[in-house]
């Protein structure tokens, strides 16, 4: 996959999972999860925008920080949400969110590997 395609995929997944988090926070039946889901939803959506703005010029340079930030936040979401899910259970939406986080991390890793090849 091309770097540009990977960045667009990451952007789409971040914005999708941001809206998904907000919808689950608003309409889900788990009051104790509403605030964390809403906070992560806003963070994911903002990161999607950060990756999108980086994509605007079409060059692969300059977006490394956005991709790394997305990967770090997704890893934090997996760790915090996963620990809570294993301890307390939760809605079916949570494993779907975890799968999206894994997909973002994988796409980010692929993007970073390709960027390294381009810069050599």
BELQUILIN-V176983 format. One record per residue. PSI is psi in whole degrees, -180 to 180 (999 if undefined). Layout:
BEGIN
psi
PSI
PSI
END
This chain:
BEGIN
psi
142
156
-42
-42
-41
-42
-40
-40
-46
-45
-48
-47
-40
-46
-39
-48
-28
-49
-40
-45
-45
-39
-43
-38
-40
-40
-5
159
24
88
-34
-15
-7
-50
-50
-40
-41
-42
-48
-35
-45
-42
-46
-43
-42
-39
-38
-40
-41
-43
-39
-45
-38
-32
-20
-45
-11
-4
147
-14
154
-12
3
-45
-39
-43
-44
-42
-42
-42
-41
-45
-40
-39
-40
-41
-41
-46
-52
-48
-40
-43
-44
-41
-42
-34
-44
-7
-168
-174
160
-22
-29
-47
-31
-43
-39
-40
-39
-41
-44
-41
-40
-43
-44
-44
-38
-41
-42
-41
-44
-39
-44
-37
-38
-40
-40
-38
-13
999
END
